[in-house]
Amino acid sequence: MTTGYPKPPTIRSIIAGIAVFILACLMILSLGDIVKYVGAAFIYPPAKLGILRVALPEEIIPVDMSSSPTTIQIKNPGWYLLYTDNYDLLVINDAVIASDGEPWLKFETENRETPWIVLVERGLSFYDTPLVKGRPAARIKFLEPGSYSMNHPRRPIFAHLVPDYTTGHEGWFIFIVLLELSLLVYVGWTLWKRLTVNKKSKSQEKLIIKEY
């Protein structure tokens, strides 16, 4: 018994394969955004109920990195995370952390205490805000409201200062998300069980009708 040659691929299958490949590449390239938006889907409902606190759009401060120094206006003092998706700045940040060097950004102030700066080692997480691109590179505590001058490497991009409501509360965020996932699994399992019971009862009714 002989077998014939495999059928040549059709134009439709070739186009579908190319589309799947392109879609996979786009998903890999935007994996960070996907993680953020999936996390936001679980975080923002409890945030609306006041269970979690997240940064609001009006609280985010854009930082023009194309020239240095950059003047920043701080209305509400406290801890902020500097987010960026610039590869060069993230490489610089990781290199400074590895060498235990001085932060790559500094602040100059007049008659004002210098902000505390802590470089961030962690990567992107599901509780990072989707309102800005990238991951946090530095954590900064502004002690007073007012105008601050930031010295930094120049890059033709915008970074963003986001109020930090997550550091120190990561466990609470994880607990709430796991609780939501557990509820979704329970609801899904309950619905699936009801559907299977209904199907069985309907099939049994049909058998009874046929017997009569």
Stockholm file with secondary structure:
# STOCKHOLM 1.0

chainA/1-212         MTTGYPKPPTIRSIIAGIAVFILACLMILSLGDIVKYVGAAFIYPPAKLGILRVALPEEIIPVDMSSSPTTIQIKNPGWYLLYTDNYDLLVINDAVIASDGEPWLKFETENRETPWIVLVERGLSFYDTPLVKGRPAARIKFLEPGSYSMNHPRRPIFAHLVPDYTTGHEGWFIFIVLLELSLLVYVGWTLWKRLTVNKKSKSQEKLIIKEY
#=GR chainA/1-212 SS CCCCCCCCCCHHHHHHHHHHHHHHHHHHHTHHHHHHHHHHHHHHHHHHTTSSCCCCGGGCEEEECSSSSEEEEESSCEEEEEEECCHHHHHHHHHHHHHTCCCSCEEECSSSCCCEEEECCCCCCTTSCTTSSSEEEEEEEECSSEEEEEECCCCSSEEEEEECCSTTCHHHHHHHHHHHHHHHHHHHHHHHHHHHHHHHHHHHHHHHHHHC
#=GC SS_cons         CCCCCCCCCCHHHHHHHHHHHHHHHHHHHTHHHHHHHHHHHHHHHHHHTTSSCCCCGGGCEEEECSSSSEEEEESSCEEEEEEECCHHHHHHHHHHHHHTCCCSCEEECSSSCCCEEEECCCCCCTTSCTTSSSEEEEEEEECSSEEEEEECCCCSSEEEEEECCSTTCHHHHHHHHHHHHHHHHHHHHHHHHHHHHHHHHHHHHHHHHHHC
//
